[in-house]
Amino acid sequence: MVPYVLFLAVLPVANRVAPTVLGLPFLFFWMLVATVATPLAVWLTRRGERVRGQDGEAP
């Protein structure tokens, strides 16, 4: 759900050019952060499932 929320649900709110972050328009910066956060969210989910023993791999 995290990638969905970062890319789609927040898009109408983040669709601004006026504030710039690190010299980038806010929307571009937001998409960059969301793109970097997506693999992190997937990795954390996978790690959490392995800790609980639900990794789906054969024993």
ROPAGU-448386 format. One line per 8 residues: their letters; for each residue x, y, z of N, C-alpha, C. Coordinates in Angstrom, 3 decimals, always signed. Layout:
a) X,Y,Z,X,Y,Z,X,Y,Z; ...;
***
This chain:
mvpyvlfl) +0.802,-1.198,+0.000,+0.000,+0.000,+0.000,+0.855,+1.277,+0.000; +2.036,+1.203,+0.558,+2.876,+2.397,+0.647,+3.186,+2.977,-0.735; +3.634,+2.162,-1.707,+3.907,+2.744,-3.029,+2.652,+3.357,-3.667; +1.517,+2.706,-3.506,+0.277,+3.243,-4.063,-0.032,+4.616,-3.477; +0.070,+4.717,-2.178,-0.219,+5.997,-1.520,+0.794,+7.059,-1.948; +2.072,+6.681,-2.015,+3.101,+7.659,-2.383,+2.925,+8.189,-3.803; +2.554,+7.300,-4.729,+2.476,+7.719,-6.127,+1.119,+8.294,-6.508; +0.037,+7.692,-6.070,-1.268,+8.089,-6.586,-2.110,+8.922,-5.622;
avlpvanr) -2.266,+8.465,-4.413,-3.175,+9.141,-3.491,-2.682,+10.525,-3.095; -1.377,+10.716,-3.026,-0.823,+11.992,-2.592,-0.567,+12.930,-3.770; -0.673,+12.419,-4.970,-0.346,+13.217,-6.150,-1.121,+14.531,-6.248; -2.438,+14.559,-6.022,-3.125,+15.859,-6.088,-2.614,+16.868,-5.056; -2.157,+16.393,-3.932,-1.646,+17.289,-2.889,-0.237,+17.772,-3.228; +0.561,+16.888,-3.816,+1.968,+17.207,-4.082,+2.182,+17.873,-5.436; +1.140,+18.073,-6.195,+1.266,+18.632,-7.539,+1.486,+20.142,-7.463; +2.683,+20.528,-7.081,+3.045,+21.943,-6.960,+4.426,+22.167,-7.531;
vaptvlgl) +4.635,+23.350,-8.026,+5.948,+23.693,-8.550,+6.612,+24.728,-7.657; +5.802,+25.531,-6.989,+6.307,+26.676,-6.239,+7.400,+26.328,-5.227; +7.180,+25.431,-4.274,+8.326,+25.155,-3.405,+9.328,+24.261,-4.125; +10.568,+24.627,-4.045,+11.611,+23.786,-4.631,+12.415,+23.155,-3.506; +12.784,+21.912,-3.694,+13.572,+21.172,-2.711,+14.833,+20.708,-3.414; +15.961,+21.121,-2.909,+17.259,+20.808,-3.522,+17.316,+21.242,-4.982; +16.650,+22.319,-5.297,+16.668,+22.860,-6.648,+15.699,+22.180,-7.606; +14.907,+21.240,-7.123,+13.945,+20.527,-7.961,+12.538,+21.005,-7.649;
pflffwml) +11.651,+21.046,-8.650,+10.249,+21.318,-8.339,+9.720,+20.260,-7.370; +8.793,+20.654,-6.546,+8.318,+19.772,-5.482,+7.779,+18.453,-6.017; +7.026,+18.464,-7.109,+6.461,+17.234,-7.658,+7.567,+16.277,-8.104; +8.592,+16.791,-8.757,+9.695,+15.941,-9.199,+10.431,+15.350,-7.999; +10.659,+16.166,-6.983,+11.308,+15.680,-5.766,+10.456,+14.601,-5.099; +9.144,+14.805,-5.045,+8.234,+13.834,-4.442,+8.299,+12.495,-5.177; +8.283,+12.536,-6.514,+8.343,+11.302,-7.293,+9.695,+10.604,-7.097; +10.754,+11.373,-6.963,+12.070,+10.792,-6.720,+12.104,+10.081,-5.369;
vatvatpl) +11.587,+10.716,-4.351,+11.536,+10.112,-3.019,+10.649,+8.864,-3.036; +9.511,+8.926,-3.704,+8.614,+7.771,-3.777,+9.268,+6.611,-4.518; +10.026,+6.911,-5.553,+10.709,+5.862,-6.309,+11.779,+5.187,-5.460; +12.466,+5.939,-4.648,+13.482,+5.362,-3.769,+12.814,+4.610,-2.602; +11.693,+5.095,-2.121,+11.020,+4.476,-0.974,+10.315,+3.171,-1.337; +9.947,+2.981,-2.600,+9.222,+1.774,-2.990,+10.047,+0.505,-2.754; +11.285,+0.404,-3.250,+12.048,-0.816,-2.941,+12.307,-0.984,-1.449; +12.454,+0.105,-0.743,+12.644,+0.022,+0.700,+11.411,-0.586,+1.366;
avwltrrg) +10.222,-0.159,+0.951,+8.981,-0.705,+1.509,+8.834,-2.187,+1.181; +9.183,-2.569,-0.045,+9.106,-3.976,-0.433,+10.097,-4.806,+0.383; +11.300,-4.297,+0.582,+12.303,-5.010,+1.363,+11.858,-5.167,+2.812; +11.300,-4.117,+3.398,+10.833,-4.209,+4.778,+9.689,-5.201,+4.917; +8.805,-5.243,+3.927,+7.705,-6.203,+3.947,+8.241,-7.623,+3.859; +9.159,-7.856,+2.950,+9.763,-9.186,+2.792,+10.492,-9.606,+4.066; +11.213,-8.686,+4.655,+11.939,-8.984,+5.892,+10.972,-9.329,+7.017; +9.868,-8.586,+7.113,+8.868,-8.863,+8.138,+8.206,-10.214,+7.950;
ervrgqdg) +7.957,-10.601,+6.704,+7.356,-11.901,+6.449,+8.326,-13.031,+6.773; +9.593,-12.845,+6.485,+10.581,-13.887,+6.798,+10.727,-14.053,+8.300; +10.657,-12.969,+9.042,+10.774,-13.049,+10.500,+9.600,-13.833,+11.081; +8.415,-13.630,+10.512,+7.232,-14.352,+10.989,+7.130,-15.759,+10.407; +8.027,-16.118,+9.491,+8.018,-17.452,+8.922,+7.017,-17.634,+7.809; +6.655,-16.566,+7.122,+5.674,-16.634,+6.047,+6.303,-16.268,+4.711; +7.500,-16.743,+4.456,+8.196,-16.329,+3.247,+7.740,-17.078,+2.003; +6.974,-18.139,+2.135,+6.435,-18.823,+0.985,+7.418,-19.769,+0.320;
eap) +8.598,-19.916,+0.864,+9.590,-20.823,+0.288,+9.367,-22.223,+0.853; +9.699,-23.234,+0.053,+9.581,-24.616,+0.497,+10.634,-24.904,+1.556; +10.292,-25.726,+2.563,+11.261,-26.006,+3.641,+12.437,-26.811,+3.184;
***
